[in-house]
Amino acid sequence: MSMWRSTAVAESPALRTEFAFRLPRGYLDESGTLHRDGVMRLATARDELVPLRDDRVRENAAYLTVVLLGRVVTRLGGVTDVHPGIIENLFAADLAFLQDLYRRVNSEGHARAAVDCPGCGHGFEVDLSGSRLGES
């Protein structure tokens, strides 16, 4: 008798690659326009590797977040050319928000577990990841 059971594989939902967000404070551009709504896309392996060759990151490891977010944030209000220069001018609360969003978006499906309430038996998912980038 085989120890392995055959189970039907449920159809996976469509892969979501872009995530809309609203910054807590917003990016204030040179003309004084406030940009709060944006879009972040899923990161690729290249997105995480390329910044490691960036001289700014080599000089200051903390700049890695700025370069990485500059690659994956595709729109910020009316700004469609998002780059590290824009990310470094965000308010600290907005940078922290985007760091958290990046972690959640790119670990989706890997840091969640299905559990059942021991009292009522109701099933739900919990986030097993830490509350900050790099925590578990």
C-alpha distance (Angstrom), angle and dihedral (degrees) to the residues before:
residue distance angle dihedral
M1 . . .
S2 3.80 . .
M3 3.80 120.0 .
W4 3.80 90.6 -149.1
R5 3.77 119.5 84.9
S6 3.73 125.3 -154.4
T7 3.79 111.8 -125.2
A8 3.76 128.9 -177.7
V9 3.79 112.2 -109.9
A10 3.78 112.6 -129.3
E11 3.75 116.3 -130.0
S12 3.80 110.3 -99.0
P13 3.77 118.1 -123.2
A14 3.81 117.2 -112.3
L15 3.78 113.6 -77.4
R16 3.78 111.1 -102.0
T17 3.81 110.9 -146.7
E18 3.82 103.5 170.5
F19 3.78 128.9 54.5
A20 3.79 125.4 -166.9
F21 3.79 118.2 -143.2
R22 3.80 142.2 174.8
L23 3.80 117.9 -139.4
P24 3.81 116.9 -130.9
R25 3.83 92.5 -129.0
G26 3.79 108.0 6.3
Y27 3.78 139.5 -133.7
L28 3.79 112.9 -75.7
D29 3.81 109.5 -152.9
E30 3.83 127.3 -153.8
S31 3.81 92.5 -89.9
G32 3.82 92.2 53.2
T33 3.81 96.1 -105.1
L34 3.79 114.3 145.5
H35 3.82 116.4 -138.1
R36 3.83 116.1 -167.2
D37 3.82 108.3 151.8
G38 3.76 118.2 75.3
V39 3.77 148.7 150.3
M40 3.80 130.4 -121.0
R41 3.79 122.5 -167.4
L42 3.77 128.6 -152.1
A43 3.78 113.2 -85.1
T44 3.77 121.6 -116.9
A45 3.78 126.5 -147.7
R46 3.81 86.6 -104.1
D47 3.81 90.6 55.8
E48 3.79 89.3 57.9
L49 3.82 96.1 42.1
V50 3.81 103.0 44.2
P51 3.83 95.4 62.4
L52 3.81 89.7 57.8
R53 3.82 88.0 68.7
D54 3.82 92.1 49.8
D55 3.83 112.5 111.2
R56 3.82 91.3 -141.1
V57 3.81 89.3 58.0
R58 3.80 92.1 45.6
E59 3.81 89.6 53.8
N60 3.80 94.7 43.3
A61 3.81 119.6 17.7
A62 3.81 90.7 -161.7
Y63 3.82 88.0 68.5
L64 3.82 89.3 69.1
T65 3.81 90.0 86.0
V66 3.80 91.8 52.8
V67 3.81 94.0 50.7
L68 3.80 93.3 43.2
L69 3.80 94.2 49.7
G70 3.81 89.1 46.0
R71 3.81 87.1 61.1
V72 3.83 99.5 46.5
V73 3.81 103.3 36.5
T74 3.80 101.0 85.2
R75 3.80 100.5 177.6
L76 3.77 136.5 18.8
G77 3.78 111.5 -176.8
G78 3.80 105.9 -58.9
V79 3.81 92.1 -15.4
T80 3.80 111.5 102.8
D81 3.80 97.0 165.8
V82 3.80 97.6 70.5
H83 3.80 112.2 175.7
P84 3.82 137.9 158.9
G85 3.82 90.9 -84.5
I86 3.79 89.7 63.2
I87 3.80 94.3 43.0
E88 3.81 92.2 51.5
N89 3.80 89.7 55.3
L90 3.80 94.6 55.8
F91 3.78 119.4 111.3
A92 3.81 112.7 -99.1
A93 3.82 92.1 -110.7
D94 3.81 90.4 55.2
L95 3.80 92.8 48.1
A96 3.82 90.1 51.2
F97 3.81 89.5 48.1
L98 3.82 92.0 52.5
Q99 3.82 92.0 46.4
D100 3.79 89.7 54.2
L101 3.80 92.4 45.2
Y102 3.82 90.6 49.8
R103 3.80 90.9 52.6
R104 3.80 92.9 47.7
V105 3.82 95.5 44.5
N106 3.79 94.7 47.7
S107 3.79 97.2 43.7
E108 3.81 95.3 45.5
G109 3.76 109.9 138.3
H110 3.78 92.8 13.7
A111 3.78 101.7 68.4
R112 3.79 98.3 39.0
A113 3.78 127.6 89.1
A114 3.79 131.5 -167.9
V115 3.80 111.3 -126.0
D116 3.79 137.8 171.9
C117 3.79 125.2 -134.7
P118 3.82 107.0 -112.8
G119 3.81 90.2 -144.2
C120 3.80 104.0 49.0
G121 3.80 103.2 9.0
H122 3.83 93.0 -124.0
G123 3.81 111.4 154.7
F124 3.80 123.2 -133.6
E125 3.81 141.5 148.5
V126 3.79 127.2 -104.9
D127 3.80 128.9 -160.6
L128 3.81 108.5 -121.9
S129 3.78 95.1 -173.7
G130 3.77 122.9 99.2
S131 3.76 124.1 -101.0
R132 3.81 94.8 -108.7
L133 3.78 136.9 46.8
G134 3.78 108.2 -79.1
E135 3.81 97.3 18.0
S136 3.77 123.8 115.7
